[in-house]
Amino acid sequence: MRMAREFFGNINKNKVMLFMVLPGTLWFLFFSYLPMLGTVIAFKEYRFSRDGFWASIVNSKWVGLDNFKFLFTTNDAYIITRNTLLYNAAFIIVGLVLSVLMAVVLSEIVNKKLAKFYQTGMFLPYFLSWVVVGYFAFSFLSSERGMLNQIMGFFGAESVQWYSEKKYWPLILILVYLWKAVGYNSVVYLAAIMGIDKSLYEAAMIDGASKLQQIRSITLPLLRPILTIMTLLAVGKIFYADFGLFYQVPRNSGTLYSVTNVIDTYVYQGLKSTGEIGMSTAAGLYQSLVGFTLVMFSNYIVRKYDKDSALF
Amino acid sequence: MSSITRKERDFHQLSKPLNVLFNLIAGIFAFLCVFPFLFVVIISFTDEGALARDGYRLFPSKWSLGAYRYVFESGDMLLRSYGVTILVTVLGTIVSLLFMSFYAYAISRKSFRYRNFFSFLAFFTMLFNGGLVPTYIVVTQLLHLKDTIWALVLPLAVNAFYIMILRTFYTTSVPDAIIESGKIDGAGEFRIFLTLVLPLSLPGLATIALFSTLGYWNDWFNALLYIDDPNLVPLQSMLMRIETSMQFLLQNSQNSSLSIEALRSMPQDTSRMAMVVLATGPIIFAYPFFQRYFIQGLTVGAVKE
């Protein structure tokens, strides 16, 4: 009785704050926590019921781990896992090198107005949707009209059916990713470089260090903490692919699937085209579980390395 | 004074050749980032006949305004999609700012007894999620949002990461003393939030609002999942739909009696590129002015409590 009164007293005391978190809480409930409960469909044979959401879930038959078994006996699970991991690994490594390079270059350019101008140019792709980027890619890769085939024709080379030749796509996707992400990622590193104490460079100058030596022994070592942290955080997300990149840029070309299909596009196809609800939920849950493990793991390492930069 | 600063600058200056090299690296990459957009603009101003003959050219043999004339004459589809996108963007930004600024403020207040619980509630969604399929089922079968404007607004309304950024913003830019003084003056929690806290945290709110606006303007994923009604198709999604066929445009133009011959003579490729230009135009013109807010958001982003 006293506890109840205390509880309601607390509610009353915090009622304005509780009211403020109410809309967000409802959102998290419907868009995050109910879907988490909804992952039980991964263990069911999903049957849509006219009686609505709960009926659909409750009335579907339990099938244990069948969806997972089915997923992992096909070659698909291997392909989508491989593609997701390898592409993301390439994005992390090459993206890091180029972003840092751009940040260093921008920070050193003598004319600051010009540097700002370049940065504005590099930032543009960040503001464009993947649909638009898909169109851009098409203007280069279209087999009849694209610029690439025209250039190749000019040099007397055979034109290429870009949207059905698998071997070029790992390179194309990596280039498109870099094009969109490097300018945006370099912003973080540029801010870090700007925060470096200027007197370090002055001391190095007095000791006769050249600019390149300064970059190598002052800028890069001092960037290392933030580089490590950004990389570890990216590793934590390595199981999640950018759906837009892999869906819009290859124009959903079926012949390319073995090199363009990632977990996210696979789940989408299961939901919208093949209708294998149970199995694609299973693939999604597989992604979430491994992804969760990886975030926890990388955060654990970040924490050991630098407590302040950890996610939690 | 000015001579001293000049000297100081000399300390950091690159040698001439290195400066030229660095300018080249940055300049070329910046140009490559902008180039595809320029190319698409050029294609959109190319004569359809010249395009069919030569392909996409940087210097077309014949220029034309035909694509734009066609887009503006071919019914109200583009206008309607613009309308949907603007409505969704405005509504969405307001809703998300309202939801997130309230939530973040409450969990930033030390006097809020349940702040840890609600912080965790938001934070956990950054670590784990149910995935696409269960979310889709909740939105379509429980909330029944399919083919409504809310299917484009609500899924993007709240983002735990933005809530964390906002919370950081409140704790760093609104001193406790100000809130206390408000309390002493007898203002209620709401009054304090509206009259004391909001004005101080406007820069942070503006940053988040811009991220939201960009997210809504560029969203096509939710339309792909939830929208079949041609009246509710936002810009980005319309670009996707016309990409596969001009049929969509035909069905939705007022001149639905166009014959096959007319369809064949349509400036297909150029007008699609013209739509890409018209859909991205506002962003291209606006982003240089708002760039610094995005930079601020990106660099403040990683800071936590």
Interface residues (C-beta under 8 A of the other chain):
Chain A: N10 K13 N14 V16 M17 L18 M20 V21 P23 G24 T25 W27 F28 F30 F31 S32 Y33 L34 P35 M36 L37 G38 T39 I41 F48 G52 F53 W54 S56 L101 M102 V105 L106 E108 I109 V110 N111 L114 A115 F117 Y118 Q119 T120 G121 M122 F123 L124 P125 Y126 F127 L128 S129 W130 V131 V132 G134 Y135 F136 S139 F140 S142 E144 R145 G146 M147 N149 Q150 W179 V182 G183 Y184 V187 V188 A191 K198 Y201 E202 M205 K211 L212 I229 F243 G244 Q248 R251 D264 V267 Y268 G270 L271 K272 I277 S280 T281 G284 L285 Q287 S288 G291 F292 V295 M296 S309 L311 F312
Chain B: F11 H12 Q13 L14 S15 L18 N19 F22 N23 I25 A26 G27 F29 A30 F31 L32 C33 V34 P36 F37 F39 V40 I43 L51 G55 Y56 R57 L58 L98 F99 M100 F102 Y103 Y105 A106 I107 R109 S111 F112 R113 Y114 R115 F118 L121 A122 F123 T125 M126 L127 F128 N129 G130 G131 L132 V133 P134 T135 Y136 I137 V138 V139 Q141 L142 L143 L154 P155 A157 V158 I163 G188 E189 F190 F193 L214 W217 N218 D219 W220 F221 L225 Q236 S237 L239 M240 E243 D269 R272 M273 V276 A279 T280 I283 I284 Y287 P288 Q291 F294 I295 L298 T299 A302 K304
